[in-house]
């Protein structure tokens, strides 16, 4: 898996003491611009900086390509897991997303519950999916 040289941005947000960091990167070896198929991986780090024990129950993603086509993805947990995070603990996983355009945007949320059974949403920061095949203009 080869990473693009331009991929070194980390996106981050904190909701109720839960820090979510996302590091997207373009997968040149899995992409085929002639098809068109552009593939990204993204590493997510979730850190519990709150005083509560929390469990990630669900995920919801909104993936928008450069032409404005939006795909919504929801489900239980992440990569087959529903991690429990005690205060000070973290969880990291890597996943991916293909697009038919050379750029796009992803944003989402995690459904969490506390050990007391309180449900709440944690924001996943919006992050850009930019391939080296996208023509960029500097203004």
N, C-alpha and C positions, 0 to 999 in steps of 0.2 A: 504494500500500500504506500504510494508516494504522495506526499503532501505538496501542495502548491507553495511556492516561495512567498506569495502574498498573504498567506493565511497565518496571521499571528495576532489577531484581535480576540480578546476575551470580553464577552458581554456579561453583565452582572446586575442582579437586583436582589433586594431583601424584602420579604413580606413576613411580618410577625416573628422576626428573629430567624427565619429560614433563608439562608443565602443560596442563591442559584447562580452558578457561573457556567457559561456555554462558550466553547472554543470550536467554531466550525472550520472545516478545511475541505478543499476541493480534492477529489480523487481523480487525477488525470488518467490513471491506468484503467479505471472502471468506466470512464466516460467515452462517448463517441459523438462528437459534434455533428458528424454527417448524418447520424441516425434521426433526429437529434436526441441525445441522451447525455445529461450532465449530472454527475453524482457527487454528493457531499457526504462527509461523515461529520459528526459533531460529538464532542466530549462534554458531558454534563457532570458537574460537581455540585452536590447538595450538602450543605453544612447546617447543622442544627445549632444555632447560636442563642436559642431561647432557653427557658428554664423548664420547658415541658418535654416529655417523651412524645414523639410524633411518629406516625406511620403514613407512608405514601400509599394511598389507595388507588388513585386513578390518574390518568394523564389525558390532556386534550391539547391537540396541536392544530394550528391554522397555518397552512403552507400556501403561499401565493407566488406564482411565477411572474416573469417579466411582462406577460400579456394580461395579467390580472386574473387568471384562472386560480381559484382557491379550492383547496382540498382540506377537509376537516377530518382529523383522525382522533378517535377517542378509544379508551380501553382501560383495563385493569392494570395497575402497576407499570413498571418499566422493565424492558428486557426480561420479562417473565418473573420479576420479583416485586414484592411489596415491602421494601425495607423499613425496619423500625430504627429510628435514630434517637438515641438518648442525648441529653445536653452535651455539647462538645463533640459529638460523633458526626461523621460524614459518610457519604455514599457517592460513588463515581461509576458512570457507565458510558458506553459509546454506542451510538446508533447511526442511521444514515437516512438520506432522502434523495431520490432521483427527481429531476425536472426535465421538461422538454425545452426549456429556455436556458440561456447561459447565466441567468441570475434570478434571484428570488428573495423571499423573506419568510422567516418562520417566527411564530410567537405562540405562546401557550400558557397552560397552567397545570398544576398538580392539585389533585384533591387529597387533602391530608385529614387525619383525625388525631386528636390528643389521646393520651391514656385514659382521660376522663370521658371520652366518647364525643367530644366537641369536633364537629367537622368545619373545615375552612379551606379556602383556596390560596395557593401560593403562585405568584406570577413567575412565568418563565420569560426572561427578557426577550424582546424582539431582536433578531439577529439576521444579518445579511448573508446571503449565499451569492458570492461573486466568483465567477470563473475567469481565468485569463483570456477566455474567448469573448468576453463582454467588452465592447468598445467603451472606453471611459473618456470623458471630457473634463478638463479642469477649468473651472470658471473663475 
